[in-house]
Amino acid sequence: MWRLHQFPICPFSRKVRLLMGEKGIAYSLQSEFPWELRDEFLYMNPTGRTPVLVHEEKNITLCDSMAICEYLDETVDSAKMINGSAEYRAEIRRLVSWFDEQFYGDVTAPLLHERMRKRLVSRESPNAGVLREAMRLANGHLDYMDYLIDHRNWMAGAKMSLADLAAAAQLSVADYLGGIDWTGHAQTKAWYSMFKSRPSFRPLLSERMKAIAPPAHYDQVDF
Ligand SMILES: N[C@@H](CCC(=O)N[C@@H](CS)C(=O)NCC(=O)O)C(=O)O
């Protein structure tokens, strides 16, 4: 069976878990906190980053969420998430990269640094200016998501895809860390509310990161 090395609010691990959930792939979880720099983990992934997906019986170790998602989508036929025409697949990849790089860099990464790493690792208080700027950028990014949902059924177009999973993964971690103001984002809110009720998402929403509590609305489908 597959084993995923991750921690509960790693957005890239969440993307992989959503994909495995949608495809019905069984896996177990191994808690991995990158800042602990565990030797065995660094041996598996020299970048020291989560997620890492391991299948011991098959002697497979996969690193990097995009490489993992591409591998699983290519090898498991159910619920294809990089789907459709070559043009559609290019749009899916463009958006996955936008969520994984732009949204993560502007919003999720600063929130994780200020509200998780500083608390758990360096025992410092969060920087209010950095948090304000991440929330300001989140608001602009939610405007773009509202625009996409206004023009399409799903993030990339007519069908659900890895772009939706990448979006839900980043958004859910930012929301866990109190970085999302939903006011004025009815379209994204409706899309996210529907996503929250999917069986692939429920187990993620019920997990908690030690010593960091999410806001009350975090796991509610109607929020
Ligand atoms: N491009 C990588 C990014 C993975 C990544 O940045 N993971 C973060 C956790 S969310 C990490 O492990 N950072 C190292 C650290 O916190 O020390 C992927 O898609 O898997």
The ligand as an SDF file (V2000), in Angstrom:
LIG
                    3D

 20 19  0  0  0  0  0  0  0  0999 V2000
    7.0010   21.9760   -5.3400 N   0  0  0  0  0  0  0  0  0  0  0  0
    6.8610   21.1900   -4.1410 C   0  0  0  0  0  0  0  0  0  0  0  0
    6.6780   22.1120   -2.9460 C   0  0  0  0  0  0  0  0  0  0  0  0
    6.6040   21.3450   -1.6230 C   0  0  0  0  0  0  0  0  0  0  0  0
    6.7650   22.2620   -0.4220 C   0  0  0  0  0  0  0  0  0  0  0  0
    7.1740   23.4200   -0.5440 O   0  0  0  0  0  0  0  0  0  0  0  0
    6.4360   21.7120    0.7580 N   0  0  0  0  0  0  0  0  0  0  0  0
    6.6220   22.4730    1.9820 C   0  0  0  0  0  0  0  0  0  0  0  0
    5.5270   22.1860    2.9820 C   0  0  0  0  0  0  0  0  0  0  0  0
    3.9750   22.8240    2.4860 S   0  0  0  0  0  0  0  0  0  0  0  0
    7.9240   22.0620    2.6350 C   0  0  0  0  0  0  0  0  0  0  0  0
    8.1420   20.8890    2.8360 O   0  0  0  0  0  0  0  0  0  0  0  0
    8.7910   23.0460    2.9720 N   0  0  0  0  0  0  0  0  0  0  0  0
   10.0240   22.7930    3.6140 C   0  0  0  0  0  0  0  0  0  0  0  0
   10.0870   23.3410    4.9990 C   0  0  0  0  0  0  0  0  0  0  0  0
    9.0490   23.8070    5.4970 O   0  0  0  0  0  0  0  0  0  0  0  0
   11.1490   23.2790    5.6050 O   0  0  0  0  0  0  0  0  0  0  0  0
    5.6560   20.2430   -4.3220 C   0  0  0  0  0  0  0  0  0  0  0  0
    4.7750   20.5520   -5.1150 O   0  0  0  0  0  0  0  0  0  0  0  0
    5.6450   19.1760   -3.6930 O   0  0  0  0  0  0  0  0  0  0  0  0
  1  2  1  0
  2  3  1  0
  2 18  1  0
  3  4  1  0
  4  5  1  0
  5  6  2  0
  5  7  1  0
  7  8  1  0
  8  9  1  0
  8 11  1  0
  9 10  1  0
 11 12  2  0
 11 13  1  0
 13 14  1  0
 14 15  1  0
 15 16  2  0
 15 17  1  0
 18 19  2  0
 18 20  1  0
M  END
$$$$
